[in-house]
Amino acid sequence: MGIPEIIELLIGVALFLFGMTLMGDGLKKVAGNKLELILYRLSNTPIKGVLLGTGVTAVIQSSCATSVMVVGFVNSGMMKLRQAISVTIGAILGTSITGWIISLSYLETGSGIGDILSTTTLTGIVAVVGIFLRMFSKKPLHHHIGDIMMGFSVLMIGMKYMSGSVSELGEQAWFRNMLTTMSNPLLGILVGTVFTAILQSASAAVGIVQALSVTGAMPFETALPLLMGIAIGASFPVLLSALGANTDGKRTALVYLVAALASTLVGAAIFYLANIILDFPFMTKTMDPFSIALVNTILRLFMVVLLMPFIDVLKAIVTTLVKDKPDPAQKLLVRLEERFIPHPALALEQSRLTINDMAVCVRDALEEACGLLHDYTAAGFEDVQRKENDADRYEDSLGTYLIKITGQELDTRQNDDLTKYLHTLTDFERISDHALNVAQNAAEMHDKKISFSDDAKHELGVITAATTEIVRLATQAFIDNDVSLAKQVEPLEEVIDQLCDKIKTRHVERLQTGRCTIQQGFILNDLLTWLERVGDHCSNVALAMLELEDDAFGTHEYLDTLKKAQSQDFINAVNDYKARFAI
């Protein structure tokens, strides 16, 4: 094997890997975002988990991708470790489908009509159709189908290069000697493991074994250990994905290695012990690409059948190997998994749940801050401060996460949701800022022993009640995606504005009669400013929902239109709130 053949082999490997990646990415996109949602919602029993892991892996052509996705599910709290184990076991079997696809490149037909239907001809036709769809169609679905077809064609061409470059190796003594050496089970398993770990792809490793089998020099006794090693080596990319994961995420990644290693070694022990006793005649049978694909599938099916009864044992093993730590998973942002970014449906769902948590945090901060005006405690003030810091962290991390999602291909609904989340994120954070402002005013009153007159206390009680109500309405409307509830926010916001103006006027009157002081006035004015701004931000949250519903962004223009379109309903709602929050 000279330099030209080595270069041809490397070209073939490169084309094969690129084609497989292109085809796999296209398959993921055609399958749609529902694939990932189905995976974590319907894996509640071991059998379902195994079947789903097998099916999803067969579709996306990568056990590593499935397992990494599952690590993300567990790391974010969406899936339990026991569920993840069954899906991972299924992924071990699902990846064997790639070997059968690769085998198509070795189909040969006779002359005449057979030449027209040959693999080379069909590969060319598939490539041309794929290019046509990619270049001339404007529909994203057609683009993805084009990617699948072009990826398939490139994969086939890569296999042709690989098999062509090694076709003469079967006649060379050193190559036959090397394959004979690898018939030693332990050495063959080790070589397959290391080779796959370097390639970072079990499918690519199986493809190369299939290419080598074309030489006619690979017997069953050599192919089987290599395939066993490939099954183990496929776990290494999954282990790398667990860097930065929490305890259960690391355990999930380790499951693939433990499961593959245990089932392979047990299977090898059973098989080779039986071979010693029975002396299987097929050990020296010469393998071809189809028989490699068949053995690979049977091997992985055996592994799955062997592992299924021991899901709880696997859980116990990885739990023992990865010890519990004081896990900050109670951490606010545990749901924002970077692994979900390529899967927008999951990423947006996790973003929604996290913003819901932020909304609850902000609502509680405002209610607690208003409570401090009447019953101040240092612990209460510290709690408002903590919630405000949490809201800042929410905004920073969610903003970054949502911006990353914009780089993915989104459908219309996902774009709308992303727009709504980006619109409301800052408003929730600003409400928490104003909650802290209110708490700081309460602390100042407590430290300086400042108290308001009875009239001012009553008025302050009314305005804080109205403000906590509007925050409750806005947050609940957002969490439940309740448009009818969102429509109640703007009338209340108008009443809050009127209340603030009225309270300021009454304070001036009391100031003139000596019932209130300038110092009280400064604090009261600050409080009214913060509360009024809270109402404005609640209005922004509600309007973002209503604008999205009517597909019309442009807050000021939309607000004017909304008031005109619902003039009588709006007036009635304002009057109801005026009666409820009268001073």
C-alpha positions as CSV (number, residue, x, y, z in Angstrom):
1,M,0.0,0.0,0.0
2,G,1.7,3.1,-1.2
3,I,1.3,6.8,-0.6
4,P,-1.4,7.3,-3.3
5,E,-3.5,4.6,-1.7
6,I,-3.0,6.1,1.8
7,I,-4.1,9.5,0.5
8,E,-7.1,7.9,-1.2
9,L,-8.0,6.1,2.1
10,L,-7.8,9.4,4.0
11,I,-9.9,11.1,1.4
12,G,-12.5,8.3,1.6
13,V,-12.6,8.6,5.4
14,A,-13.0,12.4,5.2
15,L,-15.8,12.1,2.6
16,F,-17.5,9.4,4.6
17,L,-17.5,11.4,7.9
18,F,-18.7,14.6,6.1
19,G,-21.4,12.7,4.3
20,M,-22.6,11.0,7.5
21,T,-22.7,14.3,9.4
22,L,-24.6,16.0,6.5
23,M,-27.1,13.2,6.3
24,G,-27.6,13.0,10.0
25,D,-28.1,16.7,10.4
26,G,-30.6,16.7,7.6
27,L,-32.5,13.7,9.1
28,K,-32.7,15.6,12.5
29,K,-34.2,18.6,10.8
30,V,-36.7,16.7,8.7
31,A,-37.7,14.7,11.8
32,G,-38.5,18.0,13.4
33,N,-38.2,19.3,16.9
34,K,-41.0,16.9,18.1
35,L,-38.5,14.1,18.0
36,E,-36.6,15.3,21.1
37,L,-39.8,16.2,22.9
38,I,-41.2,12.7,22.3
39,L,-38.0,11.2,23.6
40,Y,-38.2,12.7,27.1
41,R,-41.9,12.6,27.4
42,L,-42.5,9.0,26.4
43,S,-39.6,7.2,28.1
44,N,-41.4,6.5,31.4
45,T,-41.0,2.7,31.2
46,P,-37.9,0.7,30.4
47,I,-39.3,-0.9,27.3
48,K,-40.6,2.4,26.0
49,G,-37.2,4.0,26.7
50,V,-35.3,1.3,24.9
51,L,-37.6,1.4,21.9
52,L,-37.5,5.2,21.7
53,G,-33.7,5.2,22.1
54,T,-33.4,2.7,19.3
55,G,-35.8,4.6,17.0
56,V,-34.4,8.1,17.6
57,T,-30.9,6.8,17.1
58,A,-31.9,5.1,13.9
59,V,-33.3,8.3,12.6
60,I,-30.5,10.7,13.5
61,Q,-27.8,8.1,12.8
62,S,-25.8,8.7,16.0
63,S,-25.9,6.9,19.3
64,C,-23.6,9.6,20.6
65,A,-26.1,12.4,19.7
66,T,-28.9,10.6,21.4
67,S,-26.9,9.9,24.5
68,V,-25.6,13.5,24.7
69,M,-29.2,14.7,24.4
70,V,-30.2,12.4,27.3
71,V,-27.3,13.7,29.4
72,G,-28.8,17.1,28.9
73,F,-32.3,15.9,29.9
74,V,-31.0,14.5,33.2
75,N,-28.7,17.5,33.8
76,S,-31.6,19.9,33.5
77,G,-34.0,17.8,35.6
78,M,-36.3,16.9,32.7
79,M,-35.5,13.1,33.0
80,K,-34.7,10.8,35.8
81,L,-31.5,8.7,35.7
82,R,-33.4,5.4,35.5
83,Q,-35.3,6.7,32.4
84,A,-32.0,7.8,30.8
85,I,-30.5,4.4,31.2
86,S,-33.2,2.7,29.2
87,V,-32.9,5.2,26.4
88,T,-29.1,4.9,26.4
89,I,-29.4,1.1,26.1
90,G,-31.7,1.6,23.1
91,A,-29.2,3.9,21.5
92,I,-26.6,1.1,21.5
93,L,-28.8,-0.9,19.2
94,G,-30.2,2.0,17.0
95,T,-26.7,3.0,15.8
96,S,-26.3,-0.4,14.0
97,I,-28.7,0.8,11.2
98,T,-25.8,2.9,9.7
99,G,-23.9,-0.3,8.8
100,W,-26.8,-1.5,6.6
101,I,-27.0,1.9,4.9
102,I,-23.2,1.7,4.2
103,S,-23.7,-1.8,2.8
104,L,-25.7,-0.3,0.0
105,S,-22.5,1.1,-1.5
106,Y,-21.3,-2.5,-2.1
107,L,-24.4,-3.6,-4.0
108,E,-23.4,-4.8,-7.5
109,T,-25.7,-5.7,-10.4
110,G,-25.1,-7.3,-13.7
111,S,-25.0,-5.8,-17.1
112,G,-27.8,-4.1,-19.2
113,I,-30.6,-2.9,-17.1
114,G,-28.5,-3.8,-14.0
115,D,-25.9,-1.1,-14.9
116,I,-28.7,1.5,-14.9
117,L,-29.7,0.4,-11.5
118,S,-26.2,0.0,-10.1
119,T,-25.2,1.7,-6.9
120,T,-23.0,4.2,-8.7
121,T,-25.8,5.3,-11.0
122,L,-28.3,5.6,-8.1
123,T,-25.8,7.5,-6.0
124,G,-25.4,10.0,-8.9
125,I,-29.1,10.4,-9.3
126,V,-29.6,10.9,-5.6
127,A,-26.8,13.5,-5.6
128,V,-28.3,15.4,-8.5
129,V,-31.8,15.5,-7.0
130,G,-30.3,16.6,-3.7
131,I,-28.4,19.4,-5.4
132,F,-31.5,20.5,-7.3
133,L,-33.6,20.6,-4.1
134,R,-30.8,22.5,-2.2
135,M,-30.3,25.1,-4.9
136,F,-33.7,25.7,-6.5
137,S,-36.3,25.1,-3.8
138,K,-37.2,27.8,-1.3
139,K,-38.8,25.5,1.2
140,P,-36.6,24.7,4.3
141,L,-38.0,21.1,4.3
142,H,-36.8,20.6,0.7
143,H,-33.4,22.0,1.7
144,H,-33.1,19.4,4.5
145,I,-34.2,16.6,2.2
146,G,-31.5,17.8,-0.3
147,D,-28.9,17.7,2.5
148,I,-29.9,14.1,3.3
149,M,-29.6,13.1,-0.3
150,M,-26.3,14.8,-0.8
151,G,-25.0,13.5,2.5
152,F,-25.9,10.0,1.4
153,S,-24.2,10.4,-1.9
154,V,-21.0,11.8,-0.3
155,L,-21.0,8.9,2.2
156,M,-21.3,6.4,-0.6
157,I,-18.5,8.0,-2.6
158,G,-16.3,8.0,0.6
159,M,-17.0,4.3,1.0
160,K,-16.0,3.7,-2.6
161,Y,-12.7,5.6,-2.1
162,M,-12.0,3.6,1.1
163,S,-12.7,0.2,-0.3
164,G,-10.8,1.1,-3.5
165,S,-7.7,2.2,-1.6
166,V,-7.5,-1.0,0.4
167,S,-8.7,-3.5,-2.2
168,E,-5.2,-4.9,-2.8
169,L,-4.3,-5.3,0.8
170,G,-5.8,-8.7,1.0
171,E,-3.0,-10.1,-1.1
172,Q,-0.2,-8.7,1.2
173,A,1.2,-10.9,3.8
174,W,1.7,-8.2,6.4
175,F,-1.9,-7.2,6.3
176,R,-3.1,-10.8,6.7
177,N,-0.7,-11.2,9.6
178,M,-2.0,-8.1,11.3
179,L,-5.6,-9.3,11.0
180,T,-4.6,-12.7,12.3
181,T,-3.1,-10.9,15.4
182,M,-6.3,-9.0,16.0
183,S,-8.2,-12.3,16.1
184,N,-6.9,-12.4,19.7
185,P,-10.2,-11.2,21.4
186,L,-8.5,-8.9,24.0
187,L,-6.3,-7.3,21.4
188,G,-9.1,-6.9,18.9
189,I,-11.4,-5.3,21.4
190,L,-8.7,-2.9,22.5
191,V,-7.9,-1.9,18.9
192,G,-11.6,-1.4,18.2
193,T,-12.0,0.7,21.3
194,V,-9.0,3.0,20.7
195,F,-9.8,3.3,17.0
196,T,-13.4,4.4,17.7
197,A,-12.4,6.8,20.5
198,I,-10.0,8.5,18.1
199,L,-12.6,8.7,15.3
200,Q,-15.3,9.8,17.8
201,S,-17.9,7.8,15.7
202,A,-18.9,4.2,15.9
203,S,-20.6,4.4,12.5
204,A,-17.4,5.6,10.9
205,A,-15.4,2.8,12.6
206,V,-17.9,0.1,11.4
207,G,-17.7,1.6,7.9
208,I,-13.9,1.3,7.9
209,V,-14.2,-2.3,9.0
210,Q,-16.7,-2.9,6.2
211,A,-14.2,-1.4,3.7
212,L,-11.4,-3.6,5.0
213,S,-13.6,-6.7,4.6
214,V,-13.7,-6.0,0.9
215,T,-10.1,-7.3,0.7
216,G,-11.4,-10.8,1.4
217,A,-8.8,-11.2,4.1
218,M,-11.0,-10.5,7.2
219,P,-12.4,-13.6,8.9
220,F,-15.2,-13.6,11.5
221,E,-12.7,-14.2,14.3
222,T,-11.1,-10.9,13.5
223,A,-14.3,-8.8,12.8
224,L,-16.1,-9.8,16.0
225,P,-13.5,-8.4,18.5
226,L,-13.2,-5.2,16.5
227,L,-17.0,-4.7,16.5
228,M,-17.0,-5.4,20.3
229,G,-14.3,-2.8,20.8
230,I,-16.2,-0.3,18.6
231,A,-19.3,-0.7,20.8
232,I,-17.2,0.3,23.8
233,G,-15.3,3.1,22.1
234,A,-18.6,4.8,21.1
235,S,-19.0,5.8,24.8
236,F,-16.0,8.2,24.8
237,P,-17.7,11.1,23.0
238,V,-20.6,10.8,25.5
239,L,-18.2,11.0,28.4
240,L,-16.7,14.2,27.0
241,S,-20.2,15.7,26.8
242,A,-20.6,15.3,30.5
243,L,-17.8,17.9,31.3
244,G,-19.6,20.6,33.2
245,A,-22.7,18.5,33.9
246,N,-24.1,18.0,37.4
247,T,-23.8,14.8,39.4
248,D,-26.7,13.0,37.6
249,G,-25.6,14.3,34.2
250,K,-22.1,12.7,34.8
251,R,-23.8,9.4,35.9
252,T,-25.9,9.4,32.8
253,A,-22.8,9.8,30.6
254,L,-21.0,7.0,32.5
255,V,-24.0,4.7,31.9
256,Y,-23.0,4.3,28.2
257,L,-19.4,3.2,29.1
258,V,-20.5,0.9,31.9
259,A,-23.3,-0.7,29.9
260,A,-21.2,-1.2,26.7
261,L,-18.2,-2.5,28.7
262,A,-20.2,-4.9,30.9
263,S,-22.3,-6.3,28.1
264,T,-19.4,-6.7,25.7
265,L,-17.2,-8.4,28.2
266,V,-19.9,-10.7,29.4
267,G,-20.9,-11.4,25.8
268,A,-17.3,-12.1,24.9
269,A,-16.8,-14.4,27.8
270,I,-20.0,-16.4,26.9
271,F,-19.1,-16.6,23.2
272,Y,-15.5,-17.6,23.5
273,L,-16.2,-20.1,26.3
274,A,-18.8,-21.7,24.0
275,N,-16.3,-21.6,21.1
276,I,-13.8,-23.6,23.2
277,I,-16.4,-26.2,23.9
278,L,-18.2,-26.4,20.6
279,D,-15.4,-25.1,18.2
280,F,-17.7,-23.0,16.0
281,P,-17.0,-23.7,12.3
282,F,-17.8,-20.1,11.1
283,M,-14.9,-18.5,13.0
284,T,-12.8,-18.6,9.8
285,K,-15.6,-17.5,7.5
286,T,-14.6,-14.6,5.3
287,M,-16.6,-11.5,6.0
288,D,-18.1,-9.0,3.6
289,P,-19.8,-5.6,4.2
290,F,-23.2,-7.2,4.6
291,S,-22.1,-9.9,7.0
292,I,-20.3,-7.2,9.0
293,A,-23.5,-5.2,9.3
294,L,-25.4,-8.4,10.3
295,V,-22.9,-9.4,13.0
296,N,-22.8,-5.8,14.3
297,T,-26.7,-5.7,14.6
298,I,-26.8,-9.2,16.3
299,L,-24.0,-8.2,18.7
300,R,-25.8,-5.0,19.7
301,L,-29.2,-6.7,20.0
302,F,-27.6,-9.3,22.4
303,M,-26.1,-6.4,24.4
304,V,-29.6,-4.8,24.8
305,V,-31.3,-8.0,25.7
306,L,-28.5,-8.7,28.3
307,L,-28.7,-5.2,29.8
308,M,-32.5,-4.7,30.0
309,P,-33.1,-6.7,33.2
310,F,-30.2,-4.9,34.9
311,I,-31.2,-1.2,34.6
312,D,-31.4,-0.8,38.4
313,V,-28.0,-2.5,38.7
314,L,-26.5,-0.1,36.2
315,K,-28.0,2.8,38.2
316,A,-26.5,1.5,41.4
317,I,-23.0,1.1,39.7
318,V,-22.9,4.7,38.3
319,T,-24.3,6.1,41.5
320,T,-21.5,4.4,43.4
321,L,-18.8,5.6,40.9
322,V,-20.0,9.2,40.9
323,K,-20.6,10.3,44.4
324,D,-23.2,12.9,45.4
325,K,-21.9,16.4,46.1
326,P,-23.5,19.4,47.6
327,D,-25.1,20.1,44.3
328,P,-26.1,23.7,43.5
329,A,-28.9,22.1,41.3
330,Q,-31.3,23.8,43.2
331,K,-29.5,26.5,41.1
332,L,-31.9,28.8,39.3
333,L,-30.5,28.1,35.9
334,V,-30.3,24.3,35.9
335,R,-32.8,24.1,33.0
336,L,-30.7,26.1,30.6
337,E,-28.8,23.3,29.0
338,E,-26.3,24.2,26.4
339,R,-26.8,20.7,24.9
340,F,-30.4,21.8,24.0
341,I,-29.4,24.7,21.8
342,P,-29.3,22.6,18.6
343,H,-32.9,21.4,19.5
344,P,-34.9,24.7,19.6
345,A,-38.2,23.1,20.8
346,L,-36.4,21.8,23.9
347,A,-34.4,25.0,24.4
348,L,-37.4,27.2,24.1
349,E,-39.5,25.0,26.5
350,Q,-36.7,25.2,29.1
351,S,-36.4,28.9,28.6
352,R,-40.1,29.3,29.1
353,L,-40.0,27.3,32.4
354,T,-37.0,29.3,33.6
355,I,-38.7,32.7,32.8
356,N,-41.8,31.4,34.7
357,D,-39.5,30.8,37.7
358,M,-38.1,34.3,37.2
359,A,-41.6,35.8,37.1
360,V,-42.6,34.1,40.4
361,C,-39.3,35.3,42.0
362,V,-40.0,38.9,40.9
363,R,-43.7,38.7,42.0
364,D,-42.6,37.5,45.4
365,A,-39.9,40.1,45.7
366,L,-42.4,42.9,45.0
367,E,-45.0,41.6,47.5
368,E,-42.4,41.2,50.2
369,A,-41.0,44.7,49.5
370,C,-44.4,46.2,49.9
371,G,-44.9,44.3,53.1
372,L,-41.8,45.9,54.5
373,L,-43.4,49.3,54.3
374,H,-45.8,48.2,57.1
375,D,-43.8,45.6,58.9
376,Y,-40.0,46.0,58.4
377,T,-37.6,43.2,59.2
378,A,-33.9,42.9,58.4
379,A,-34.5,39.3,57.2
380,G,-37.2,40.5,54.9
381,F,-35.0,43.1,53.4
382,E,-32.2,40.5,52.8
383,D,-34.7,38.3,51.1
384,V,-35.7,41.0,48.7
385,Q,-32.1,41.7,48.0
386,R,-31.5,38.0,47.3
387,K,-34.4,37.8,44.9
388,E,-33.2,40.9,43.1
389,N,-29.8,39.3,42.6
390,D,-31.5,36.1,41.4
391,A,-33.5,38.1,38.9
392,D,-30.2,39.7,37.6
393,R,-28.8,36.2,37.1
394,Y,-31.9,35.1,35.3
395,E,-31.7,38.0,32.9
396,D,-28.0,37.6,32.1
397,S,-28.2,33.8,31.5
398,L,-31.6,33.8,29.8
399,G,-30.6,36.6,27.5
400,T,-27.4,34.8,26.5
401,Y,-29.2,31.5,26.0
402,L,-32.0,33.0,23.9
403,I,-29.6,34.8,21.7
404,K,-27.9,31.5,21.0
405,I,-31.2,30.0,20.1
406,T,-31.7,32.7,17.4
407,G,-28.8,31.1,15.5
408,Q,-30.8,27.9,15.0
409,E,-33.5,27.3,12.4
410,L,-36.8,28.2,13.9
411,D,-40.4,27.8,12.7
412,T,-42.9,30.7,12.9
413,R,-44.3,29.7,16.3
414,Q,-40.8,29.3,17.8
415,N,-39.8,32.7,16.4
416,D,-42.9,34.3,18.0
417,D,-42.1,32.6,21.4
418,L,-38.5,33.8,21.2
419,T,-39.6,37.3,20.5
420,K,-42.0,37.3,23.4
421,Y,-39.4,36.0,25.8
422,L,-36.8,38.6,24.7
423,H,-39.4,41.4,25.1
424,T,-40.5,40.4,28.6
425,L,-37.2,39.4,30.1
426,T,-35.9,42.9,30.8
427,D,-39.3,44.0,32.2
428,F,-39.3,41.3,34.8
429,E,-35.8,42.2,35.8
430,R,-36.7,45.9,36.1
431,I,-39.7,45.0,38.4
432,S,-37.2,43.3,40.7
433,D,-35.0,46.4,40.7
434,H,-38.0,48.5,41.7
435,A,-38.9,46.0,44.4
436,L,-35.4,46.5,45.9
437,N,-36.0,50.3,45.6
438,V,-39.2,50.0,47.6
439,A,-37.4,47.8,50.2
440,Q,-34.6,50.4,50.5
441,N,-37.1,53.1,51.1
442,A,-38.7,50.9,53.8
443,A,-35.2,50.4,55.4
444,E,-34.6,54.2,55.3
445,M,-38.0,54.8,57.1
446,H,-37.1,52.2,59.7
447,D,-33.6,53.5,60.3
448,K,-34.7,57.1,60.5
449,K,-37.9,56.3,62.4
450,I,-40.0,58.0,59.8
451,S,-43.7,57.3,59.7
452,F,-46.6,58.6,57.6
453,S,-49.8,60.2,58.7
454,D,-52.9,57.9,58.9
455,D,-54.2,59.3,55.6
456,A,-50.8,58.7,53.8
457,K,-50.7,55.2,55.3
458,H,-54.1,54.4,53.9
459,E,-53.3,55.8,50.5
460,L,-50.0,53.9,50.4
461,G,-51.8,50.7,51.3
462,V,-54.2,51.2,48.4
463,I,-51.5,51.9,45.8
464,T,-49.3,49.0,47.0
465,A,-52.4,46.7,46.9
466,A,-53.0,47.8,43.3
467,T,-49.4,47.3,42.4
468,T,-49.1,43.8,43.8
469,E,-52.3,43.0,42.0
470,I,-51.0,44.1,38.6
471,V,-47.8,42.2,39.1
472,R,-49.8,39.1,40.0
473,L,-52.0,39.6,36.9
474,A,-49.0,40.1,34.6
475,T,-47.0,37.2,35.9
476,Q,-49.9,34.8,36.0
477,A,-50.9,35.8,32.4
478,F,-47.4,35.1,31.2
479,I,-47.0,31.8,33.1
480,D,-50.4,30.5,31.8
481,N,-50.1,32.3,28.4
482,D,-53.6,33.6,29.2
483,V,-54.4,36.4,26.8
484,S,-57.7,37.2,28.6
485,L,-55.8,37.8,31.8
486,A,-53.3,40.0,30.0
487,K,-56.1,42.2,28.8
488,Q,-56.9,43.1,32.4
489,V,-53.4,44.6,33.0
490,E,-53.6,47.8,31.0
491,P,-56.8,49.2,32.6
492,L,-55.2,48.6,36.1
493,E,-52.0,50.3,34.9
494,E,-54.0,53.4,34.0
495,V,-55.7,53.4,37.4
496,I,-52.3,53.1,39.1
497,D,-51.1,56.1,37.1
498,Q,-54.2,58.1,38.3
499,L,-53.7,56.9,41.9
500,C,-50.1,58.1,41.9
501,D,-51.1,61.6,40.6
502,K,-53.9,61.8,43.2
503,I,-51.7,60.8,46.1
504,K,-49.0,63.3,45.1
505,T,-51.7,66.0,45.0
506,R,-53.1,65.0,48.4
507,H,-49.6,65.0,49.9
508,V,-49.0,68.6,48.8
509,E,-52.3,69.5,50.5
510,R,-51.2,67.9,53.7
511,L,-47.8,69.5,53.4
512,Q,-49.4,72.9,53.2
513,T,-51.4,72.2,56.4
514,G,-48.5,70.8,58.3
515,R,-49.8,67.3,58.5
516,C,-46.8,65.9,56.5
517,T,-43.1,66.9,56.3
518,I,-40.7,67.5,53.4
519,Q,-38.7,64.4,54.5
520,Q,-41.8,62.2,54.3
521,G,-42.5,63.7,50.9
522,F,-39.2,62.7,49.5
523,I,-39.7,59.1,50.5
524,L,-43.4,59.1,49.4
525,N,-42.5,60.6,46.0
526,D,-39.8,57.9,45.5
527,L,-42.2,55.1,46.4
528,L,-44.8,56.4,44.0
529,T,-42.2,56.6,41.2
530,W,-41.1,52.9,41.8
531,L,-44.7,51.7,42.0
532,E,-45.7,53.5,38.9
533,R,-42.8,52.1,37.0
534,V,-43.7,48.6,38.1
535,G,-47.1,49.1,36.6
536,D,-45.4,50.3,33.3
537,H,-43.3,47.1,33.1
538,C,-46.3,44.9,33.9
539,S,-48.1,46.7,31.0
540,N,-45.1,45.9,28.7
541,V,-45.3,42.2,29.6
542,A,-49.0,42.0,28.9
543,L,-48.7,44.0,25.7
544,A,-46.0,41.7,24.4
545,M,-48.4,38.9,24.8
546,L,-51.3,40.7,23.1
547,E,-49.1,42.0,20.3
548,L,-47.9,38.5,19.6
549,E,-51.5,37.2,19.6
550,D,-52.4,39.8,17.0
551,D,-49.1,39.6,15.2
552,A,-48.4,43.4,15.5
553,F,-45.3,44.6,17.4
554,G,-45.0,48.3,18.1
555,T,-46.0,49.0,21.6
556,H,-47.2,52.6,21.5
557,E,-49.1,52.3,18.3
558,Y,-50.6,49.0,19.4
559,L,-51.6,50.4,22.8
560,D,-53.5,53.2,21.1
561,T,-55.2,50.8,18.8
562,L,-56.1,48.5,21.6
563,K,-57.8,51.2,23.6
564,K,-59.8,52.4,20.6
565,A,-60.8,48.9,19.6
566,Q,-62.0,48.0,23.1
567,S,-63.0,51.5,24.2
568,Q,-66.1,50.6,26.2
569,D,-64.7,47.4,27.6
570,F,-61.5,49.3,28.5
571,I,-63.5,52.1,30.2
572,N,-65.6,49.5,32.2
573,A,-62.5,47.7,33.4
574,V,-60.9,51.0,34.4
575,N,-64.0,52.0,36.4
576,D,-64.1,48.6,38.1
577,Y,-60.5,49.0,39.2
578,K,-61.2,52.6,40.4
579,A,-64.0,51.3,42.6
580,R,-61.9,48.5,44.0
581,F,-58.8,50.7,44.7
582,A,-60.5,53.9,45.8
583,I,-58.8,56.3,48.2
